[in-house]
Amino acid sequence: MIRIALTFLAAASLAACSGDPEFAEGGDIVTIHGEIGTVDRGAMDPELEPLFRAYGIEFDSAYVMPFASLADMTQHDVRVAYPEGGVTRVFSGPLLRDVLDVATPEGSMLTITALDGYQRDIELSRIEDHDVILAIRMDGDALNIGGYGPAMIVWPRDTDDALAGMDDSDWVWGVFSIEVRD
């Protein structure tokens, strides 16, 4: 029940800034924090950012990515069956390593947090070794709250031989927080 309430809170918070499916006016949809060298915002405010507070995410500074900034980056398509064995779809978005490069990561591990509270630790070297995207579109449409949005980690497992047979555990949808750490 708590997880459902938190997911509803997350969706309501982001929906407020997403009246347009492209988040044209929107606020920040992904926050990169932790061991980074480039920042553009201050500390997490527990009074104004209840989703971070609910998941125990705290930071003194961060780099934020609104939908428009992610859409302005070079877009890459990954045609892949998701979930594993499911329908083949075309996911589009910038390479995750390019998104992270903007924040100048200084750590070697990522903790990616989704709106539903799912967290996944992924070594930064894996992101650098494969053309993993931070998808913001699927089959040409923006990833929306209630679906896989606002952003999703998508691996090119159908075209990268090293990822053949990969399961879905590192595919994080509903991404809103990426922590870089040692």
ZADRENLUM-40246 format. One line per field, with one value per residue (C-alpha): x, y, z; residue number from 1; residue in three letters. Coordinates in nm, 3 decimals, always signed. Example, Ala and Ser with C-alpha at 12.3 -4.5 7.8 and 13.67 -1.06 7.14 Angstrom:
2
c1	(+1.230  +1.367)
c2	(-0.450  -0.106)
c3	(+0.780  +0.714)
vexke	(1  2)
mipa	(ALA  SER)
***
This chain:
182
c1	(+0.000  +0.285  +0.450  +0.124  +0.089  +0.449  +0.401  +0.084  +0.272  +0.551  +0.309  +0.114  +0.432  +0.560  +0.218  +0.200  +0.496  +0.396  +0.072  +0.233  +0.342  +0.675  +0.732  +0.790  +0.739  +0.845  +1.054  +1.345  +1.273  +1.611  +1.841  +2.206  +2.378  +2.656  +3.014  +2.984  +3.199  +2.935  +2.630  +2.347  +2.127  +2.158  +2.066  +1.760  +1.481  +1.282  +0.986  +0.954  +1.081  +0.882  +0.967  +1.340  +1.259  +1.034  +1.314  +1.587  +1.767  +1.965  +2.224  +2.397  +2.408  +2.306  +2.274  +1.921  +1.794  +1.459  +1.294  +1.390  +1.762  +1.749  +1.558  +1.820  +2.101  +2.191  +1.919  +1.988  +1.738  +1.748  +1.519  +1.470  +1.219  +1.104  +1.020  +1.246  +1.069  +0.803  +0.711  +0.997  +0.983  +1.200  +1.324  +1.488  +1.701  +2.054  +2.331  +2.334  +2.711  +2.658  +2.392  +2.628  +2.921  +2.734  +2.750  +3.116  +3.090  +3.372  +3.261  +3.248  +2.901  +2.551  +2.241  +1.940  +1.605  +1.263  +0.933  +0.808  +1.114  +1.299  +1.673  +1.948  +2.325  +2.510  +2.882  +2.961  +3.205  +2.913  +2.738  +3.057  +3.115  +2.769  +2.540  +2.288  +2.035  +1.829  +1.510  +1.257  +1.048  +0.908  +0.785  +0.807  +0.593  +0.720  +0.745  +0.474  +0.406  +0.193  +0.392  +0.770  +0.838  +0.963  +1.285  +1.403  +1.740  +1.742  +2.016  +2.085  +2.075  +1.931  +2.225  +2.516  +2.649  +2.797  +2.443  +2.273  +2.046  +2.046  +1.746  +1.539  +1.682  +1.906  +1.623  +1.495  +1.180  +1.035  +1.390  +1.405  +1.730  +2.082  +2.339  +2.708  +2.926  +3.249)
c2	(+0.000  +0.240  +0.162  +0.239  +0.568  +0.665  +0.578  +0.790  +1.077  +1.047  +1.043  +1.338  +1.538  +1.481  +1.513  +1.865  +1.958  +1.746  +1.883  +1.849  +1.492  +1.630  +1.808  +2.125  +2.358  +2.090  +2.074  +1.846  +1.480  +1.326  +1.440  +1.330  +1.364  +1.226  +1.215  +1.460  +1.755  +1.971  +2.092  +2.332  +2.311  +2.309  +2.068  +1.847  +2.022  +1.765  +2.005  +2.062  +1.728  +1.459  +1.188  +1.218  +1.226  +0.918  +0.716  +0.847  +1.031  +1.327  +1.544  +1.877  +1.956  +1.796  +1.831  +1.825  +1.725  +1.850  +1.664  +1.939  +1.907  +1.530  +1.576  +1.828  +1.575  +1.344  +1.080  +0.710  +0.437  +0.094  -0.162  -0.432  -0.674  -0.550  -0.703  -0.995  -1.207  -0.938  -0.713  -0.545  -0.169  +0.126  +0.320  +0.659  +0.887  +1.004  +0.764  +0.736  +0.790  +1.125  +1.228  +1.141  +1.318  +1.647  +1.608  +1.494  +1.170  +1.112  +0.774  +0.424  +0.305  +0.428  +0.383  +0.437  +0.498  +0.464  +0.624  +0.299  +0.279  +0.016  +0.076  -0.082  -0.052  -0.056  -0.014  +0.296  +0.093  -0.116  +0.201  +0.318  -0.020  -0.049  +0.191  +0.209  +0.486  +0.692  +0.651  +0.932  +0.794  +0.458  +0.405  +0.783  +0.885  +1.039  +0.797  +0.913  +0.871  +0.562  +0.391  +0.361  +0.733  +0.983  +0.807  +0.448  +0.269  +0.064  -0.183  -0.285  -0.656  -0.754  -0.598  -0.614  -0.972  -0.916  -0.852  -1.149  -1.328  -1.033  -1.034  -0.725  -0.650  -0.363  -0.212  +0.060  +0.245  +0.546  +0.679  +1.008  +0.982  +0.873  +0.876  +0.851  +0.702  +0.512)
c3	(+0.000  +0.080  -0.255  -0.436  -0.247  -0.328  -0.694  -0.700  -0.532  -0.790  -1.081  -0.946  -0.888  -1.240  -1.401  -1.267  -1.486  -1.783  -1.923  -2.265  -2.346  -2.465  -2.129  -2.335  -2.041  -1.802  -1.501  -1.451  -1.514  -1.424  -1.144  -1.146  -0.808  -0.594  -0.715  -1.006  -1.108  -1.277  -1.089  -1.168  -0.861  -0.485  -0.212  -0.201  -0.012  +0.190  +0.220  -0.156  -0.286  -0.107  -0.359  -0.288  +0.085  +0.060  -0.101  +0.130  -0.150  -0.023  -0.195  -0.147  -0.518  -0.845  -1.220  -1.360  -1.702  -1.828  -2.115  -2.361  -2.277  -2.324  -2.652  -2.775  -2.735  -3.024  -3.034  -3.084  -3.168  -3.010  -3.170  -2.910  -2.765  -2.424  -2.193  -2.272  -2.530  -2.579  -2.867  -3.054  -3.012  -3.110  -2.808  -2.868  -2.655  -2.592  -2.499  -2.120  -2.115  -2.296  -2.042  -1.757  -1.924  -1.893  -1.515  -1.521  -1.320  -1.072  -0.939  -1.083  -0.977  -1.054  -0.842  -1.063  -0.891  -1.051  -0.956  -0.802  -0.574  -0.778  -0.750  -0.951  -0.907  -1.239  -1.292  -1.497  -1.709  -1.840  -1.954  -2.123  -2.294  -2.454  -2.639  -2.355  -2.402  -2.163  -2.365  -2.366  -2.652  -2.757  -3.113  -3.164  -2.865  -2.542  -2.251  -2.016  -1.648  -1.606  -1.881  -1.890  -1.840  -1.781  -1.887  -1.919  -1.929  -2.253  -2.344  -2.706  -2.624  -2.964  -3.156  -2.909  -2.897  -2.550  -2.418  -2.584  -2.337  -2.095  -1.861  -1.774  -1.428  -1.551  -1.757  -1.527  -1.633  -1.457  -1.400  -1.209  -1.008  -1.096  -0.817  -0.908  -0.635  -0.574)
vexke	(1  2  3  4  5  6  7  8  9  10  11  12  13  14  15  16  17  18  19  20  21  22  23  24  25  26  27  28  29  30  31  32  33  34  35  36  37  38  39  40  41  42  43  44  45  46  47  48  49  50  51  52  53  54  55  56  57  58  59  60  61  62  63  64  65  66  67  68  69  70  71  72  73  74  75  76  77  78  79  80  81  82  83  84  85  86  87  88  89  90  91  92  93  94  95  96  97  98  99  100  101  102  103  104  105  106  107  108  109  110  111  112  113  114  115  116  117  118  119  120  121  122  123  124  125  126  127  128  129  130  131  132  133  134  135  136  137  138  139  140  141  142  143  144  145  146  147  148  149  150  151  152  153  154  155  156  157  158  159  160  161  162  163  164  165  166  167  168  169  170  171  172  173  174  175  176  177  178  179  180  181  182)
mipa	(MET  ILE  ARG  ILE  ALA  LEU  THR  PHE  LEU  ALA  ALA  ALA  SER  LEU  ALA  ALA  CYS  SER  GLY  ASP  PRO  GLU  PHE  ALA  GLU  GLY  GLY  ASP  ILE  VAL  THR  ILE  HIS  GLY  GLU  ILE  GLY  THR  VAL  ASP  ARG  GLY  ALA  MET  ASP  PRO  GLU  LEU  GLU  PRO  LEU  PHE  ARG  ALA  TYR  GLY  ILE  GLU  PHE  ASP  SER  ALA  TYR  VAL  MET  PRO  PHE  ALA  SER  LEU  ALA  ASP  MET  THR  GLN  HIS  ASP  VAL  ARG  VAL  ALA  TYR  PRO  GLU  GLY  GLY  VAL  THR  ARG  VAL  PHE  SER  GLY  PRO  LEU  LEU  ARG  ASP  VAL  LEU  ASP  VAL  ALA  THR  PRO  GLU  GLY  SER  MET  LEU  THR  ILE  THR  ALA  LEU  ASP  GLY  TYR  GLN  ARG  ASP  ILE  GLU  LEU  SER  ARG  ILE  GLU  ASP  HIS  ASP  VAL  ILE  LEU  ALA  ILE  ARG  MET  ASP  GLY  ASP  ALA  LEU  ASN  ILE  GLY  GLY  TYR  GLY  PRO  ALA  MET  ILE  VAL  TRP  PRO  ARG  ASP  THR  ASP  ASP  ALA  LEU  ALA  GLY  MET  ASP  ASP  SER  ASP  TRP  VAL  TRP  GLY  VAL  PHE  SER  ILE  GLU  VAL  ARG  ASP)
***
